[in-house]
Amino acid sequence: MERESFNVEGIEIEIEKYDKEDSDADRRKIAYAFKMIREESGMSRNEFSAWLGVPYRTMQEWELGRRKMPEYVLRLIAYKVVNEKEKGRIGQDKS
């Protein structure tokens, strides 16, 4: 399948191109982007939900694509991750 690049506040995410008639494509795209942003932070779901102050279950539903996260929330979270990484507050090796 063809791939496309999706940039969220400086985090480049490669996703599969979906058929325009696929009504769930946008929800899956946001869910995948959220998962990639969390992985970029180097945190587990549990750590990430605590760090953001978002209930674990809500975050899990977003990441699994069961509920659609508003795109502005995705962008705010990506912005926070990018800025905290630049400041060296997250993403460091835990060794």
PDB file as gemmi writes it, atoms N, CA and C in Angstrom:
CRYST1    1.000    1.000    1.000  90.00  90.00  90.00 P 1                      
ATOM      1  N   MET A   1       0.837  -1.178   0.000  1.00  0.00           N  
ATOM      2  CA  MET A   1       0.000   0.000   0.000  1.00  0.00           C  
ATOM      3  C   MET A   1       0.886   1.247   0.000  1.00  0.00           C  
ATOM      4  N   GLU A   2       0.404   2.311  -0.602  1.00  0.00           N  
ATOM      5  CA  GLU A   2       1.120   3.569  -0.668  1.00  0.00           C  
ATOM      6  C   GLU A   2       1.210   4.220   0.700  1.00  0.00           C  
ATOM      7  N   ARG A   3       2.284   4.980   0.925  1.00  0.00           N  
ATOM      8  CA  ARG A   3       2.464   5.649   2.211  1.00  0.00           C  
ATOM      9  C   ARG A   3       2.542   7.147   1.993  1.00  0.00           C  
ATOM     10  N   GLU A   4       2.178   7.874   3.031  1.00  0.00           N  
ATOM     11  CA  GLU A   4       2.294   9.330   2.992  1.00  0.00           C  
ATOM     12  C   GLU A   4       2.877   9.812   4.310  1.00  0.00           C  
ATOM     13  N   SER A   5       3.414  11.003   4.281  1.00  0.00           N  
ATOM     14  CA  SER A   5       4.018  11.573   5.474  1.00  0.00           C  
ATOM     15  C   SER A   5       3.041  12.537   6.124  1.00  0.00           C  
ATOM     16  N   PHE A   6       2.979  12.499   7.435  1.00  0.00           N  
ATOM     17  CA  PHE A   6       2.061  13.316   8.223  1.00  0.00           C  
ATOM     18  C   PHE A   6       2.909  14.006   9.279  1.00  0.00           C  
ATOM     19  N   ASN A   7       2.965  15.340   9.259  1.00  0.00           N  
ATOM     20  CA  ASN A   7       3.783  16.088  10.207  1.00  0.00           C  
ATOM     21  C   ASN A   7       2.892  16.683  11.289  1.00  0.00           C  
ATOM     22  N   VAL A   8       3.210  16.332  12.542  1.00  0.00           N  
ATOM     23  CA  VAL A   8       2.460  16.857  13.677  1.00  0.00           C  
ATOM     24  C   VAL A   8       3.438  17.618  14.562  1.00  0.00           C  
ATOM     25  N   GLU A   9       3.420  18.935  14.466  1.00  0.00           N  
ATOM     26  CA  GLU A   9       4.261  19.798  15.299  1.00  0.00           C  
ATOM     27  C   GLU A   9       5.730  19.396  15.277  1.00  0.00           C  
ATOM     28  N   GLY A  10       6.227  19.031  14.108  1.00  0.00           N  
ATOM     29  CA  GLY A  10       7.641  18.692  13.961  1.00  0.00           C  
ATOM     30  C   GLY A  10       7.963  17.211  14.086  1.00  0.00           C  
ATOM     31  N   ILE A  11       6.977  16.395  14.424  1.00  0.00           N  
ATOM     32  CA  ILE A  11       7.182  14.952  14.486  1.00  0.00           C  
ATOM     33  C   ILE A  11       6.662  14.368  13.178  1.00  0.00           C  
ATOM     34  N   GLU A  12       7.575  13.801  12.405  1.00  0.00           N  
ATOM     35  CA  GLU A  12       7.236  13.238  11.098  1.00  0.00           C  
ATOM     36  C   GLU A  12       6.738  11.805  11.272  1.00  0.00           C  
ATOM     37  N   ILE A  13       5.542  11.532  10.762  1.00  0.00           N  
ATOM     38  CA  ILE A  13       4.930  10.213  10.920  1.00  0.00           C  
ATOM     39  C   ILE A  13       4.552   9.686   9.545  1.00  0.00           C  
ATOM     40  N   GLU A  14       5.004   8.474   9.238  1.00  0.00           N  
ATOM     41  CA  GLU A  14       4.644   7.826   7.972  1.00  0.00           C  
ATOM     42  C   GLU A  14       3.419   6.966   8.201  1.00  0.00           C  
ATOM     43  N   ILE A  15       2.413   7.157   7.372  1.00  0.00           N  
ATOM     44  CA  ILE A  15       1.176   6.385   7.484  1.00  0.00           C  
ATOM     45  C   ILE A  15       0.789   5.824   6.127  1.00  0.00           C  
ATOM     46  N   GLU A  16      -0.046   4.796   6.157  1.00  0.00           N  
ATOM     47  CA  GLU A  16      -0.568   4.243   4.913  1.00  0.00           C  
ATOM     48  C   GLU A  16      -1.615   5.186   4.364  1.00  0.00           C  
ATOM     49  N   LYS A  17      -1.629   5.330   3.043  1.00  0.00           N  
ATOM     50  CA  LYS A  17      -2.662   6.123   2.397  1.00  0.00           C  
ATOM     51  C   LYS A  17      -3.938   5.302   2.370  1.00  0.00           C  
ATOM     52  N   TYR A  18      -5.020   5.895   2.812  1.00  0.00           N  
ATOM     53  CA  TYR A  18      -6.304   5.196   2.841  1.00  0.00           C  
ATOM     54  C   TYR A  18      -7.204   5.679   1.719  1.00  0.00           C  
ATOM     55  N   ASP A  19      -8.106   4.819   1.346  1.00  0.00           N  
ATOM     56  CA  ASP A  19      -9.111   5.143   0.352  1.00  0.00           C  
ATOM     57  C   ASP A  19      -9.972   6.290   0.865  1.00  0.00           C  
ATOM     58  N   LYS A  20     -10.265   7.266   0.032  1.00  0.00           N  
ATOM     59  CA  LYS A  20     -11.062   8.421   0.436  1.00  0.00           C  
ATOM     60  C   LYS A  20     -12.463   8.033   0.888  1.00  0.00           C  
ATOM     61  N   GLU A  21     -12.929   6.887   0.469  1.00  0.00           N  
ATOM     62  CA  GLU A  21     -14.271   6.443   0.840  1.00  0.00           C  
ATOM     63  C   GLU A  21     -14.279   5.699   2.179  1.00  0.00           C  
ATOM     64  N   ASP A  22     -13.115   5.518   2.785  1.00  0.00           N  
ATOM     65  CA  ASP A  22     -12.998   4.835   4.077  1.00  0.00           C  
ATOM     66  C   ASP A  22     -13.366   5.828   5.177  1.00  0.00           C  
ATOM     67  N   SER A  23     -14.528   5.651   5.777  1.00  0.00           N  
ATOM     68  CA  SER A  23     -15.021   6.608   6.778  1.00  0.00           C  
ATOM     69  C   SER A  23     -14.215   6.580   8.079  1.00  0.00           C  
ATOM     70  N   ASP A  24     -13.510   5.502   8.365  1.00  0.00           N  
ATOM     71  CA  ASP A  24     -12.727   5.389   9.592  1.00  0.00           C  
ATOM     72  C   ASP A  24     -11.263   5.772   9.411  1.00  0.00           C  
ATOM     73  N   ALA A  25     -10.870   6.151   8.213  1.00  0.00           N  
ATOM     74  CA  ALA A  25      -9.460   6.425   7.927  1.00  0.00           C  
ATOM     75  C   ALA A  25      -8.909   7.550   8.793  1.00  0.00           C  
ATOM     76  N   ASP A  26      -9.664   8.612   8.964  1.00  0.00           N  
ATOM     77  CA  ASP A  26      -9.171   9.748   9.746  1.00  0.00           C  
ATOM     78  C   ASP A  26      -8.975   9.356  11.205  1.00  0.00           C  
ATOM     79  N   ARG A  27      -9.895   8.588  11.753  1.00  0.00           N  
ATOM     80  CA  ARG A  27      -9.785   8.134  13.143  1.00  0.00           C  
ATOM     81  C   ARG A  27      -8.543   7.266  13.322  1.00  0.00           C  
ATOM     82  N   ARG A  28      -8.297   6.355  12.367  1.00  0.00           N  
ATOM     83  CA  ARG A  28      -7.122   5.485  12.444  1.00  0.00           C  
ATOM     84  C   ARG A  28      -5.825   6.274  12.282  1.00  0.00           C  
ATOM     85  N   LYS A  29      -5.852   7.274  11.419  1.00  0.00           N  
ATOM     86  CA  LYS A  29      -4.674   8.121  11.194  1.00  0.00           C  
ATOM     87  C   LYS A  29      -4.303   8.856  12.490  1.00  0.00           C  
ATOM     88  N   ILE A  30      -5.292   9.437  13.158  1.00  0.00           N  
ATOM     89  CA  ILE A  30      -5.056  10.152  14.416  1.00  0.00           C  
ATOM     90  C   ILE A  30      -4.563   9.177  15.488  1.00  0.00           C  
ATOM     91  N   ALA A  31      -5.183   7.991  15.563  1.00  0.00           N  
ATOM     92  CA  ALA A  31      -4.787   6.987  16.564  1.00  0.00           C  
ATOM     93  C   ALA A  31      -3.336   6.571  16.358  1.00  0.00           C  
ATOM     94  N   TYR A  32      -2.952   6.312  15.106  1.00  0.00           N  
ATOM     95  CA  TYR A  32      -1.587   5.897  14.804  1.00  0.00           C  
ATOM     96  C   TYR A  32      -0.608   7.027  15.131  1.00  0.00           C  
ATOM     97  N   ALA A  33      -0.974   8.258  14.770  1.00  0.00           N  
ATOM     98  CA  ALA A  33      -0.110   9.406  15.046  1.00  0.00           C  
ATOM     99  C   ALA A  33       0.095   9.562  16.554  1.00  0.00           C  
ATOM    100  N   PHE A  34      -0.970   9.378  17.325  1.00  0.00           N  
ATOM    101  CA  PHE A  34      -0.866   9.486  18.775  1.00  0.00           C  
ATOM    102  C   PHE A  34       0.083   8.428  19.334  1.00  0.00           C  
ATOM    103  N   LYS A  35      -0.039   7.213  18.826  1.00  0.00           N  
ATOM    104  CA  LYS A  35       0.843   6.137  19.281  1.00  0.00           C  
ATOM    105  C   LYS A  35       2.304   6.469  18.957  1.00  0.00           C  
ATOM    106  N   MET A  36       2.567   6.987  17.772  1.00  0.00           N  
ATOM    107  CA  MET A  36       3.931   7.332  17.381  1.00  0.00           C  
ATOM    108  C   MET A  36       4.478   8.475  18.246  1.00  0.00           C  
ATOM    109  N   ILE A  37       3.631   9.423  18.600  1.00  0.00           N  
ATOM    110  CA  ILE A  37       4.058  10.525  19.461  1.00  0.00           C  
ATOM    111  C   ILE A  37       4.412   9.985  20.847  1.00  0.00           C  
ATOM    112  N   ARG A  38       3.580   9.082  21.369  1.00  0.00           N  
ATOM    113  CA  ARG A  38       3.873   8.478  22.678  1.00  0.00           C  
ATOM    114  C   ARG A  38       5.192   7.716  22.622  1.00  0.00           C  
ATOM    115  N   GLU A  39       5.389   6.937  21.568  1.00  0.00           N  
ATOM    116  CA  GLU A  39       6.633   6.186  21.426  1.00  0.00           C  
ATOM    117  C   GLU A  39       7.836   7.127  21.295  1.00  0.00           C  
ATOM    118  N   GLU A  40       7.640   8.255  20.642  1.00  0.00           N  
ATOM    119  CA  GLU A  40       8.699   9.267  20.516  1.00  0.00           C  
ATOM    120  C   GLU A  40       9.126   9.769  21.901  1.00  0.00           C  
ATOM    121  N   SER A  41       8.192   9.789  22.830  1.00  0.00           N  
ATOM    122  CA  SER A  41       8.493  10.254  24.186  1.00  0.00           C  
ATOM    123  C   SER A  41       9.301   9.222  24.972  1.00  0.00           C  
ATOM    124  N   GLY A  42       9.250   7.958  24.538  1.00  0.00           N  
ATOM    125  CA  GLY A  42       9.959   6.901  25.240  1.00  0.00           C  
ATOM    126  C   GLY A  42       9.215   6.382  26.466  1.00  0.00           C  
ATOM    127  N   MET A  43       7.954   6.743  26.600  1.00  0.00           N  
ATOM    128  CA  MET A  43       7.167   6.340  27.769  1.00  0.00           C  
ATOM    129  C   MET A  43       6.179   5.236  27.427  1.00  0.00           C  
ATOM    130  N   SER A  44       5.835   4.469  28.451  1.00  0.00           N  
ATOM    131  CA  SER A  44       4.774   3.469  28.312  1.00  0.00           C  
ATOM    132  C   SER A  44       3.425   4.209  28.329  1.00  0.00           C  
ATOM    133  N   ARG A  45       2.356   3.492  28.027  1.00  0.00           N  
ATOM    134  CA  ARG A  45       1.029   4.115  28.096  1.00  0.00           C  
ATOM    135  C   ARG A  45       0.757   4.652  29.498  1.00  0.00           C  
ATOM    136  N   ASN A  46       1.077   3.858  30.484  1.00  0.00           N  
ATOM    137  CA  ASN A  46       0.809   4.256  31.871  1.00  0.00           C  
ATOM    138  C   ASN A  46       1.590   5.515  32.246  1.00  0.00           C  
ATOM    139  N   GLU A  47       2.872   5.545  31.923  1.00  0.00           N  
ATOM    140  CA  GLU A  47       3.706   6.713  32.214  1.00  0.00           C  
ATOM    141  C   GLU A  47       3.213   7.944  31.462  1.00  0.00           C  
ATOM    142  N   PHE A  48       2.858   7.743  30.201  1.00  0.00           N  
ATOM    143  CA  PHE A  48       2.424   8.856  29.350  1.00  0.00           C  
ATOM    144  C   PHE A  48       1.110   9.450  29.858  1.00  0.00           C  
ATOM    145  N   SER A  49       0.178   8.598  30.250  1.00  0.00           N  
ATOM    146  CA  SER A  49      -1.102   9.111  30.748  1.00  0.00           C  
ATOM    147  C   SER A  49      -0.891   9.899  32.043  1.00  0.00           C  
ATOM    148  N   ALA A  50      -0.021   9.408  32.924  1.00  0.00           N  
ATOM    149  CA  ALA A  50       0.270  10.130  34.170  1.00  0.00           C  
ATOM    150  C   ALA A  50       0.968  11.457  33.875  1.00  0.00           C  
ATOM    151  N   TRP A  51       1.900  11.448  32.947  1.00  0.00           N  
ATOM    152  CA  TRP A  51       2.651  12.650  32.578  1.00  0.00           C  
ATOM    153  C   TRP A  51       1.744  13.725  31.993  1.00  0.00           C  
ATOM    154  N   LEU A  52       0.777  13.294  31.169  1.00  0.00           N  
ATOM    155  CA  LEU A  52      -0.149  14.240  30.553  1.00  0.00           C  
ATOM    156  C   LEU A  52      -1.298  14.635  31.473  1.00  0.00           C  
ATOM    157  N   GLY A  53      -1.588  13.785  32.452  1.00  0.00           N  
ATOM    158  CA  GLY A  53      -2.749  14.035  33.306  1.00  0.00           C  
ATOM    159  C   GLY A  53      -4.044  13.647  32.618  1.00  0.00           C  
ATOM    160  N   VAL A  54      -3.946  12.710  31.684  1.00  0.00           N  
ATOM    161  CA  VAL A  54      -5.108  12.193  30.955  1.00  0.00           C  
ATOM    162  C   VAL A  54      -5.413  10.808  31.507  1.00  0.00           C  
ATOM    163  N   PRO A  55      -6.681  10.515  31.803  1.00  0.00           N  
ATOM    164  CA  PRO A  55      -6.992   9.172  32.299  1.00  0.00           C  
ATOM    165  C   PRO A  55      -6.470   8.089  31.358  1.00  0.00           C  
ATOM    166  N   TYR A  56      -5.915   7.040  31.956  1.00  0.00           N  
ATOM    167  CA  TYR A  56      -5.328   5.947  31.183  1.00  0.00           C  
ATOM    168  C   TYR A  56      -6.327   5.383  30.173  1.00  0.00           C  
ATOM    169  N   ARG A  57      -7.533   5.142  30.616  1.00  0.00           N  
ATOM    170  CA  ARG A  57      -8.547   4.532  29.744  1.00  0.00           C  
ATOM    171  C   ARG A  57      -8.858   5.423  28.535  1.00  0.00           C  
ATOM    172  N   THR A  58      -8.948   6.720  28.747  1.00  0.00           N  
ATOM    173  CA  THR A  58      -9.191   7.660  27.645  1.00  0.00           C  
ATOM    174  C   THR A  58      -8.049   7.596  26.644  1.00  0.00           C  
ATOM    175  N   MET A  59      -6.825   7.649  27.165  1.00  0.00           N  
ATOM    176  CA  MET A  59      -5.658   7.597  26.300  1.00  0.00           C  
ATOM    177  C   MET A  59      -5.594   6.279  25.530  1.00  0.00           C  
ATOM    178  N   GLN A  60      -5.922   5.185  26.205  1.00  0.00           N  
ATOM    179  CA  GLN A  60      -5.928   3.864  25.565  1.00  0.00           C  
ATOM    180  C   GLN A  60      -6.968   3.827  24.436  1.00  0.00           C  
ATOM    181  N   GLU A  61      -8.140   4.361  24.677  1.00  0.00           N  
ATOM    182  CA  GLU A  61      -9.187   4.385  23.651  1.00  0.00           C  
ATOM    183  C   GLU A  61      -8.747   5.207  22.431  1.00  0.00           C  
ATOM    184  N   TRP A  62      -8.058   6.317  22.676  1.00  0.00           N  
ATOM    185  CA  TRP A  62      -7.546   7.133  21.576  1.00  0.00           C  
ATOM    186  C   TRP A  62      -6.503   6.358  20.784  1.00  0.00           C  
ATOM    187  N   GLU A  63      -5.563   5.743  21.499  1.00  0.00           N  
ATOM    188  CA  GLU A  63      -4.457   5.057  20.831  1.00  0.00           C  
ATOM    189  C   GLU A  63      -4.926   3.839  20.045  1.00  0.00           C  
ATOM    190  N   LEU A  64      -5.923   3.154  20.548  1.00  0.00           N  
ATOM    191  CA  LEU A  64      -6.447   1.977  19.846  1.00  0.00           C  
ATOM    192  C   LEU A  64      -7.454   2.343  18.756  1.00  0.00           C  
ATOM    193  N   GLY A  65      -7.803   3.617  18.675  1.00  0.00           N  
ATOM    194  CA  GLY A  65      -8.710   4.084  17.633  1.00  0.00           C  
ATOM    195  C   GLY A  65     -10.174   3.796  17.907  1.00  0.00           C  
ATOM    196  N   ARG A  66     -10.502   3.483  19.140  1.00  0.00           N  
ATOM    197  CA  ARG A  66     -11.909   3.233  19.482  1.00  0.00           C  
ATOM    198  C   ARG A  66     -12.674   4.533  19.640  1.00  0.00           C  
ATOM    199  N   ARG A  67     -11.956   5.570  20.062  1.00  0.00           N  
ATOM    200  CA  ARG A  67     -12.527   6.913  20.161  1.00  0.00           C  
ATOM    201  C   ARG A  67     -11.607   7.850  19.403  1.00  0.00           C  
ATOM    202  N   LYS A  68     -12.196   8.816  18.724  1.00  0.00           N  
ATOM    203  CA  LYS A  68     -11.374   9.749  17.955  1.00  0.00           C  
ATOM    204  C   LYS A  68     -10.944  10.917  18.832  1.00  0.00           C  
ATOM    205  N   MET A  69      -9.663  11.097  18.894  1.00  0.00           N  
ATOM    206  CA  MET A  69      -9.090  12.233  19.602  1.00  0.00           C  
ATOM    207  C   MET A  69      -9.248  13.471  18.727  1.00  0.00           C  
ATOM    208  N   PRO A  70      -9.654  14.595  19.290  1.00  0.00           N  
ATOM    209  CA  PRO A  70      -9.690  15.825  18.492  1.00  0.00           C  
ATOM    210  C   PRO A  70      -8.284  16.158  17.986  1.00  0.00           C  
ATOM    211  N   GLU A  71      -8.191  16.589  16.755  1.00  0.00           N  
ATOM    212  CA  GLU A  71      -6.869  16.848  16.182  1.00  0.00           C  
ATOM    213  C   GLU A  71      -6.114  17.939  16.938  1.00  0.00           C  
ATOM    214  N   TYR A  72      -6.814  18.928  17.482  1.00  0.00           N  
ATOM    215  CA  TYR A  72      -6.126  19.983  18.229  1.00  0.00           C  
ATOM    216  C   TYR A  72      -5.458  19.416  19.486  1.00  0.00           C  
ATOM    217  N   VAL A  73      -6.046  18.385  20.103  1.00  0.00           N  
ATOM    218  CA  VAL A  73      -5.448  17.748  21.279  1.00  0.00           C  
ATOM    219  C   VAL A  73      -4.176  17.009  20.857  1.00  0.00           C  
ATOM    220  N   LEU A  74      -4.241  16.310  19.726  1.00  0.00           N  
ATOM    221  CA  LEU A  74      -3.067  15.617  19.189  1.00  0.00           C  
ATOM    222  C   LEU A  74      -1.928  16.617  18.978  1.00  0.00           C  
ATOM    223  N   ARG A  75      -2.233  17.758  18.396  1.00  0.00           N  
ATOM    224  CA  ARG A  75      -1.210  18.768  18.132  1.00  0.00           C  
ATOM    225  C   ARG A  75      -0.633  19.346  19.425  1.00  0.00           C  
ATOM    226  N   LEU A  76      -1.481  19.569  20.419  1.00  0.00           N  
ATOM    227  CA  LEU A  76      -0.996  20.078  21.710  1.00  0.00           C  
ATOM    228  C   LEU A  76      -0.068  19.071  22.386  1.00  0.00           C  
ATOM    229  N   ILE A  77      -0.438  17.800  22.343  1.00  0.00           N  
ATOM    230  CA  ILE A  77       0.391  16.756  22.949  1.00  0.00           C  
ATOM    231  C   ILE A  77       1.729  16.652  22.207  1.00  0.00           C  
ATOM    232  N   ALA A  78       1.675  16.682  20.880  1.00  0.00           N  
ATOM    233  CA  ALA A  78       2.915  16.620  20.088  1.00  0.00           C  
ATOM    234  C   ALA A  78       3.806  17.816  20.411  1.00  0.00           C  
ATOM    235  N   TYR A  79       3.215  18.980  20.539  1.00  0.00           N  
ATOM    236  CA  TYR A  79       3.964  20.194  20.872  1.00  0.00           C  
ATOM    237  C   TYR A  79       4.663  20.030  22.223  1.00  0.00           C  
ATOM    238  N   LYS A  80       3.945  19.509  23.202  1.00  0.00           N  
ATOM    239  CA  LYS A  80       4.526  19.296  24.537  1.00  0.00           C  
ATOM    240  C   LYS A  80       5.683  18.295  24.467  1.00  0.00           C  
ATOM    241  N   VAL A  81       5.501  17.201  23.749  1.00  0.00           N  
ATOM    242  CA  VAL A  81       6.551  16.186  23.637  1.00  0.00           C  
ATOM    243  C   VAL A  81       7.796  16.777  22.972  1.00  0.00           C  
ATOM    244  N   VAL A  82       7.608  17.489  21.872  1.00  0.00           N  
ATOM    245  CA  VAL A  82       8.741  18.081  21.159  1.00  0.00           C  
ATOM    246  C   VAL A  82       9.497  19.053  22.071  1.00  0.00           C  
ATOM    247  N   ASN A  83       8.776  19.916  22.769  1.00  0.00           N  
ATOM    248  CA  ASN A  83       9.434  20.903  23.634  1.00  0.00           C  
ATOM    249  C   ASN A  83      10.122  20.267  24.832  1.00  0.00           C  
ATOM    250  N   GLU A  84       9.516  19.280  25.430  1.00  0.00           N  
ATOM    251  CA  GLU A  84      10.142  18.615  26.571  1.00  0.00           C  
ATOM    252  C   GLU A  84      11.372  17.814  26.141  1.00  0.00           C  
ATOM    253  N   LYS A  85      11.338  17.243  24.933  1.00  0.00           N  
ATOM    254  CA  LYS A  85      12.523  16.536  24.417  1.00  0.00           C  
ATOM    255  C   LYS A  85      13.659  17.524  24.174  1.00  0.00           C  
ATOM    256  N   GLU A  86      13.333  18.690  23.611  1.00  0.00           N  
ATOM    257  CA  GLU A  86      14.360  19.699  23.352  1.00  0.00           C  
ATOM    258  C   GLU A  86      15.016  20.164  24.643  1.00  0.00           C  
ATOM    259  N   LYS A  87      14.252  20.216  25.709  1.00  0.00           N  
ATOM    260  CA  LYS A  87      14.775  20.648  27.008  1.00  0.00           C  
ATOM    261  C   LYS A  87      15.467  19.508  27.752  1.00  0.00           C  
ATOM    262  N   GLY A  88      15.408  18.299  27.188  1.00  0.00           N  
ATOM    263  CA  GLY A  88      16.066  17.152  27.798  1.00  0.00           C  
ATOM    264  C   GLY A  88      15.315  16.558  28.970  1.00  0.00           C  
ATOM    265  N   ARG A  89      14.039  16.864  29.070  1.00  0.00           N  
ATOM    266  CA  ARG A  89      13.242  16.368  30.195  1.00  0.00           C  
ATOM    267  C   ARG A  89      12.622  15.002  29.960  1.00  0.00           C  
ATOM    268  N   ILE A  90      12.522  14.595  28.699  1.00  0.00           N  
ATOM    269  CA  ILE A  90      11.997  13.260  28.369  1.00  0.00           C  
ATOM    270  C   ILE A  90      12.827  12.657  27.250  1.00  0.00           C  
ATOM    271  N   GLY A  91      12.650  11.345  27.066  1.00  0.00           N  
ATOM    272  CA  GLY A  91      13.307  10.671  25.964  1.00  0.00           C  
ATOM    273  C   GLY A  91      14.750  10.273  26.247  1.00  0.00           C  
ATOM    274  N   GLN A  92      15.171  10.448  27.488  1.00  0.00           N  
ATOM    275  CA  GLN A  92      16.531  10.070  27.849  1.00  0.00           C  
ATOM    276  C   GLN A  92      16.573   8.590  28.147  1.00  0.00           C  
ATOM    277  N   ASP A  93      17.712   7.961  27.896  1.00  0.00           N  
ATOM    278  CA  ASP A  93      17.891   6.549  28.246  1.00  0.00           C  
ATOM    279  C   ASP A  93      17.762   6.391  29.744  1.00  0.00           C  
ATOM    280  N   LYS A  94      17.100   5.310  30.161  1.00  0.00           N  
ATOM    281  CA  LYS A  94      16.900   5.060  31.589  1.00  0.00           C  
ATOM    282  C   LYS A  94      17.977   4.158  32.164  1.00  0.00           C  
ATOM    283  N   SER A  95      19.156   4.146  31.554  1.00  0.00           N  
ATOM    284  CA  SER A  95      20.237   3.277  32.030  1.00  0.00           C  
ATOM    285  C   SER A  95      21.055   3.893  33.126  1.00  0.00           C  
TER     286      SER A  95                                                      
END                                                                             
